[in-house]
Amino acid sequence: MTPPPRVSRAPAFPIIWVVPVLAVAIGGWMLVRDAVSRGPEITIDFADGSGVEAGRTNLVYLGVNAGTVTSVALKPGLSGVTVRVRLYKVAKSLARGGSKFWIVHPEIGFSGVKGLETLVSGVHLNVTPGAGPPTEQFTGLDTAPAPDVVDEGRAFVLRSNRLGSLTTGAPVFYRELKVGAVEASRLSDDSTSVLIRIHLDAPYVALVRTSTKFWNTGGFSFKVSLLGAELKDTSLESLLAGGVEFATPDTPPLAPVAEAGTEFNLSQEPEKEWLDWYPKIPIKSPDSALQPPRNPGMIPSLLKQ
């Protein structure tokens, strides 16, 4: 005899509701995740917002995304643009007084190519963090700031008729060895010349004396005269990025070491006698690997390594 069928009274869940329920669950999870990872929203005023787009432009710090632009709008009076950026929670310490923000665009010039990645990904914002109190209002920079100098060196000022190819970060050479860099430049107060601030690394500050001569090594120079042709001898780095070189007279006694902030004239080319100066000036070498070993007997063993 066939047993009677069993009837289940458990309510059946319609399969058609599975997709909406999953969508709601995933949406809720994304909202919770966004709320947990969300940091403060900051406002940055720029003179120009070319290339900045809401939802696409990121704030980058140390090569990692630290936030996203949420809106871009003109300021009242059309005096600039206001960019609002939502920081990630881990980057909330960037919202402090003293933080510097700027827009990274691709740049092609004598100093090389900068921001090349923005040709593919679009422009982005960059930042150097400050140490002031928390704040949400900032004024953006028109260009990238000069790099922070942590070396206990010495800064000097060069006066020139024109800037040429000397940009921030251009090298400073002594006998074609890089010993410093250009920090900043501006017009003189009377607009008759350009003032260029350079920074010399600590081991080399004694090389600059009150009688030292500086000249511009950047660019390409080719001269033809009755005595023949002359090609300016320069390094590839200074040819592309510009550069400054200097020499100190070797006539004894040597002039005193120049104080920080001392101003020198920057010549466009060196005089021939400058290239023949070879003063003996003790320095503290920054590379201990080039120093001779204390025990000469260690030389063979070092060569075997």
ZAMARGU-4260 file (C-alpha; in steps of 0.2 Angstrom, whole numbers, plus 5000, padded with zeros to 4 digits):
<rodrens>
0) 5000/5000/5000 | 5007/5017/4995 | 5010/5028/5010 | 5001/5045/5010 | 5011/5060/5004
5) 5019/5071/5018 | 5014/5090/5016 | 5027/5102/5023 | 5020/5118/5030 | 5037/5127/5031
10) 5035/5144/5021 | 5044/5143/5005 | 5057/5157/5001 | 5054/5164/4983 | 5071/5162/4974
15) 5067/5178/4965 | 5071/5188/4981 | 5089/5181/4982 | 5096/5193/4970 | 5089/5209/4979
20) 5093/5203/4996 | 5111/5200/4991 | 5112/5217/4982 | 5106/5225/4998 | 5118/5216/5009
25) 5133/5220/4998 | 5127/5238/4997 | 5126/5239/5016 | 5143/5231/5018 | 5150/5244/5006
30) 5142/5258/5016 | 5149/5252/5032 | 5166/5250/5025 | 5166/5267/5017 | 5161/5274/5034
35) 5174/5265/5043 | 5188/5270/5031 | 5182/5288/5029 | 5192/5303/5035 | 5189/5321/5036
40) 5184/5332/5021 | 5196/5346/5017 | 5194/5362/5006 | 5209/5368/4995 | 5209/5384/4986
45) 5218/5385/4970 | 5221/5399/4957 | 5218/5386/4943 | 5210/5369/4943 | 5214/5363/4926
50) 5213/5344/4925 | 5205/5341/4942 | 5189/5331/4941 | 5177/5326/4955 | 5177/5307/4958
55) 5192/5304/4947 | 5207/5315/4954 | 5216/5307/4969 | 5227/5315/4982 | 5243/5306/4982
60) 5256/5305/4996 | 5272/5294/4995 | 5265/5287/4979 | 5249/5280/4988 | 5231/5287/4986
65) 5227/5296/5002 | 5210/5304/4997 | 5198/5308/4982 | 5192/5324/4975 | 5173/5325/4979
70) 5169/5342/4971 | 5177/5356/4960 | 5169/5373/4960 | 5173/5391/4955 | 5175/5403/4970
75) 5164/5418/4973 | 5170/5432/4962 | 5178/5420/4950 | 5195/5422/4959 | 5200/5404/4958
80) 5193/5387/4961 | 5188/5377/4977 | 5193/5359/4978 | 5185/5347/4991 | 5195/5332/4995
85) 5189/5317/5006 | 5204/5310/5015 | 5205/5291/5019 | 5205/5288/5038 | 5223/5283/5038
90) 5228/5299/5030 | 5218/5311/5042 | 5235/5318/5049 | 5237/5327/5032 | 5223/5339/5038
95) 5235/5349/5048 | 5241/5367/5048 | 5257/5369/5037 | 5252/5355/5025 | 5256/5360/5007
100) 5245/5355/4992 | 5248/5357/4974 | 5242/5350/4957 | 5254/5338/4947 | 5253/5341/4929
105) 5265/5334/4915 | 5279/5345/4912 | 5292/5344/4898 | 5307/5356/4898 | 5325/5358/4900
110) 5325/5350/4917 | 5317/5334/4910 | 5300/5326/4910 | 5290/5328/4926 | 5273/5320/4930
115) 5274/5308/4915 | 5262/5296/4924 | 5248/5309/4923 | 5248/5308/4904 | 5239/5291/4907
120) 5231/5292/4924 | 5226/5311/4923 | 5232/5325/4935 | 5233/5321/4954 | 5236/5331/4969
125) 5251/5330/4980 | 5255/5335/4998 | 5269/5338/5010 | 5262/5336/5028 | 5262/5350/5041
130) 5264/5349/5060 | 5251/5362/5065 | 5234/5360/5073 | 5220/5350/5064 | 5212/5361/5050
135) 5201/5358/5035 | 5205/5374/5025 | 5220/5376/5014 | 5227/5387/5000 | 5235/5377/4987
140) 5252/5381/4979 | 5254/5385/4960 | 5270/5374/4959 | 5278/5360/4968 | 5288/5367/4984
145) 5306/5366/4985 | 5312/5350/4993 | 5315/5350/5012 | 5334/5351/5015 | 5339/5339/5030
150) 5357/5341/5027 | 5366/5353/5039 | 5375/5362/5024 | 5375/5380/5020 | 5365/5391/5008
155) 5372/5405/4997 | 5364/5417/4985 | 5369/5419/4967 | 5365/5435/4957 | 5363/5433/4938
160) 5356/5443/4923 | 5345/5429/4918 | 5339/5412/4925 | 5342/5402/4910 | 5339/5383/4913
165) 5342/5383/4932 | 5327/5376/4940 | 5323/5370/4957 | 5334/5354/4960 | 5347/5358/4947
170) 5364/5352/4953 | 5379/5362/4959 | 5396/5355/4954 | 5413/5356/4960 | 5426/5348/4948
175) 5410/5340/4940 | 5406/5331/4956 | 5388/5336/4963 | 5390/5344/4980 | 5373/5353/4981
180) 5358/5359/4972 | 5347/5374/4968 | 5334/5378/4981 | 5324/5392/4974 | 5325/5408/4963
185) 5316/5425/4961 | 5318/5442/4954 | 5328/5455/4964 | 5318/5468/4973 | 5322/5481/4959
190) 5319/5468/4945 | 5336/5471/4937 | 5343/5453/4941 | 5338/5436/4946 | 5343/5429/4964
195) 5346/5410/4965 | 5348/5402/4981 | 5359/5386/4981 | 5362/5374/4995 | 5379/5365/4998
200) 5380/5349/5006 | 5388/5349/5023 | 5405/5340/5019 | 5408/5353/5005 | 5404/5370/5013
205) 5423/5374/5016 | 5425/5374/4997 | 5416/5390/4995 | 5427/5405/5000 | 5424/5424/4999
210) 5434/5423/4983 | 5425/5409/4974 | 5418/5411/4957 | 5402/5403/4951 | 5396/5400/4933
215) 5381/5392/4924 | 5385/5375/4916 | 5368/5372/4909 | 5363/5372/4890 | 5373/5369/4874
220) 5387/5381/4868 | 5397/5380/4852 | 5408/5394/4847 | 5418/5397/4831 | 5432/5409/4830
225) 5448/5412/4820 | 5457/5400/4832 | 5445/5386/4829 | 5429/5379/4836 | 5425/5377/4855
230) 5412/5365/4862 | 5406/5368/4880 | 5411/5353/4890 | 5397/5349/4902 | 5389/5334/4910
235) 5373/5326/4903 | 5364/5330/4919 | 5368/5349/4918 | 5365/5349/4900 | 5347/5343/4903
240) 5343/5351/4920 | 5355/5366/4920 | 5368/5367/4933 | 5380/5378/4943 | 5399/5375/4945
245) 5411/5384/4955 | 5430/5386/4958 | 5441/5394/4972 | 5457/5403/4968 | 5473/5393/4974
250) 5484/5408/4977 | 5489/5407/4996 | 5483/5412/5008 | 5466/5405/5004 | 5451/5417/5007
255) 5440/5415/5022 | 5426/5402/5021 | 5410/5411/5015 | 5396/5413/5028 | 5379/5407/5025
260) 5369/5419/5014 | 5384/5426/5006 | 5380/5433/4988 | 5390/5429/4973 | 5389/5435/4955
265) 5384/5420/4943 | 5394/5421/4926 | 5387/5413/4911 | 5404/5406/4907 | 5420/5403/4916
270) 5436/5412/4913 | 5450/5400/4907 | 5460/5403/4923 | 5446/5397/4934 | 5447/5380/4927
275) 5466/5379/4932 | 5463/5383/4950 | 5466/5368/4962 | 5467/5373/4980 | 5470/5361/4993
280) 5455/5362/5005 | 5452/5348/5018 | 5435/5341/5018 | 5426/5328/5027 | 5421/5315/5014
285) 5403/5309/5015 | 5407/5292/5008 | 5417/5281/5021 | 5418/5267/5008 | 5431/5277/4998
290) 5442/5280/5013 | 5458/5269/5015 | 5456/5255/5028 | 5464/5258/5045 | 5474/5241/5043
295) 5483/5240/5026 | 5484/5221/5028 | 5465/5221/5026 | 5466/5226/5008 | 5469/5208/5000
300) 5455/5201/5010 | 5443/5215/5005 | 5448/5212/4987 | 5443/5194/4988 | 5425/5197/4994
</rodrens>
